[in-house]
Amino acid sequence: MIGKLVNINEEEVEKKELIKRSERDGLTGIYNAITTRDLITERIKSTDLNEKDALIIIDCDYFKDINDTYGHLQGDKVLINISKALTQTFRKTDIIGRMGGDEFCVYMSNIPSSDFVVSKCQQFKGLIKELMIGSNVTVSVGISLLVNGDSYEDLFQKADKALYDAKKKGRNQIQFFK
């Protein structure tokens, strides 16, 4: 008998690494828009009626001005610090992603209350202030709560409307969809 043994361990490790990279945003290391949407959609489908979930959309105020005034490298640092603040503030079970440009989102499943979500958002905004010492970077936040029967698109549209309202009210605000 003639045989050949092949160690496929390295190939498996490389394959897992490539999959991980394809799910992540190249700059910030958090989930990219496609993976974020897929994970949230999956979570919505498996949500129990007794559970309360929230979608939070975050947008950096006057981000274009940061890029235009200080350059894109400084803009990248702001985005990296925002993602760092998100991962340090929100729970390990929360889905955190960069939707594109300076827009981020967090999906919090099984929240104890709306006040808990606001508290986390305030904590996040405080951490941004700490990480961005010497600059006046602020964020606007829109929040929607999952209502039975909502799709990802419904939830995102409501949170986006809340974000728009926060910006309309002067930016640097936390706003729930009403």
Salt bridges, closest charged atoms under 4 A:
GLU17 OE2 - ARG21 NE 3.64
ASP25 OD2 - ARG98 NH1 3.10
GLU51 OE1 - ARG43 NH2 2.87
ASP53 OD2 - ARG43 NE 3.19
ASP59 OD2 - LYS167 NZ 2.82
ASP61 OD1 - LYS167 NZ 3.01
ASP68 OD2 - LYS64 NZ 2.68
ASP94 OD1 - ARG91 NH2 2.81
ASP150 OD2 - LYS158 NZ 3.16
GLU153 OE2 - ARG37 NH2 2.10
ASP165 OD1 - LYS161 NZ 3.26
